[in-house]
Amino acid sequence: GNLYVADYCLNQVLVFNSSAAVTNRISVNGASDVAIDHDNNIYVATFREKVVKKFDKNGTFAYQLGPMAGEKNLGGFRFIDIDPFGDLYVPDYVNSRIAVFD
């Protein structure tokens, strides 16, 4: 499998293969965390923009969530996670809650 690294200072996500070679660089402003779903889609938390960006497995941008995500307005977060069912969890410390997106 691949290793995904969010590089906050250089505004990118690095993808390493099992030989430790960089296979992809995804430009993301303020990338603070990365989560991968069962289809190998890449979700990136962006601390600066207060959004979660989704990319396909090749690093092509698909869409973003937040900061105004309907009733799930995202106030501030640094981390994200995806459960085995594909639900995205965003612990929002500004609004003292965990937003869940399916």
C-alpha positions as CSV (number, residue, x, y, z in Angstrom):
1,G,0.0,0.0,0.0
2,N,0.8,3.7,-0.1
3,L,1.8,6.1,2.6
4,Y,0.1,9.5,2.5
5,V,1.7,12.5,4.3
6,A,0.1,15.9,4.8
7,D,2.8,18.6,4.6
8,Y,1.3,21.7,6.2
9,C,4.3,23.9,5.6
10,L,4.8,23.1,1.9
11,N,1.0,22.9,1.2
12,Q,1.0,19.5,-0.3
13,V,0.1,15.8,0.2
14,L,2.9,13.4,-0.7
15,V,2.1,9.9,-1.7
16,F,4.9,7.3,-1.2
17,N,4.9,3.7,-2.6
18,S,6.2,0.7,-0.7
19,S,9.7,1.4,-2.0
20,A,9.6,4.9,-0.3
21,A,9.5,6.7,-3.7
22,V,7.2,9.7,-4.1
23,T,4.6,8.7,-6.6
24,N,2.4,11.8,-6.4
25,R,2.2,15.3,-5.0
26,I,-1.1,16.9,-4.5
27,S,-1.2,20.7,-3.9
28,V,-3.4,21.6,-1.0
29,N,-3.2,24.9,1.0
30,G,-2.6,24.1,4.6
31,A,-3.0,20.3,4.5
32,S,-3.2,19.1,8.0
33,D,-4.5,15.5,7.8
34,V,-5.2,12.8,5.2
35,A,-7.8,9.9,5.2
36,I,-8.3,7.3,2.5
37,D,-11.6,5.5,1.8
38,H,-12.2,2.0,0.6
39,D,-12.0,3.2,-3.1
40,N,-8.7,4.9,-2.5
41,N,-10.2,8.3,-2.7
42,I,-8.1,10.9,-0.8
43,Y,-9.6,13.3,1.7
44,V,-7.5,16.2,3.0
45,A,-8.2,18.4,6.0
46,T,-7.1,22.0,5.3
47,F,-6.6,23.9,8.5
48,R,-6.2,27.3,6.8
49,E,-9.3,27.0,4.5
50,K,-11.4,25.1,7.0
51,V,-12.5,22.6,4.4
52,V,-12.1,19.0,3.6
53,K,-11.1,18.4,0.0
54,K,-11.7,15.1,-1.8
55,F,-9.4,13.8,-4.6
56,D,-9.7,10.6,-6.6
57,K,-7.0,8.0,-6.2
58,N,-4.9,9.8,-8.9
59,G,-5.0,13.1,-7.1
60,T,-7.6,14.8,-9.3
61,F,-9.8,17.2,-7.3
62,A,-13.4,16.0,-6.9
63,Y,-15.1,18.4,-4.4
64,Q,-14.9,20.0,-1.0
65,L,-16.9,20.2,2.2
66,G,-17.1,23.4,4.3
67,P,-16.7,25.8,5.8
68,M,-20.5,26.2,5.2
69,A,-21.7,22.6,4.7
70,G,-25.4,23.1,5.3
71,E,-26.3,22.4,8.9
72,K,-22.8,21.0,9.4
73,N,-21.0,24.4,9.3
74,L,-17.4,23.6,10.0
75,G,-15.7,26.1,12.4
76,G,-12.2,24.6,12.8
77,F,-10.5,21.3,12.7
78,R,-7.1,19.7,12.0
79,F,-7.9,16.0,11.8
80,I,-10.3,13.7,9.9
81,D,-11.1,10.0,9.8
82,I,-13.1,7.6,7.7
83,D,-14.9,4.5,9.1
84,P,-15.2,1.2,7.3
85,F,-18.6,2.2,5.9
86,G,-17.1,5.3,4.2
87,D,-18.5,7.9,6.7
88,L,-16.2,10.9,7.1
89,Y,-15.7,12.2,10.6
90,V,-14.6,15.8,11.2
91,P,-13.9,16.7,14.9
92,D,-14.9,20.4,14.9
93,Y,-13.3,22.0,18.0
94,V,-14.9,25.5,17.4
95,N,-18.4,24.1,17.5
96,S,-17.6,21.4,20.1
97,R,-18.9,18.5,18.0
98,I,-18.0,15.8,15.5
99,A,-19.6,16.4,12.1
100,V,-20.3,13.2,10.1
101,F,-20.6,13.1,6.3
102,D,-21.8,10.0,4.4
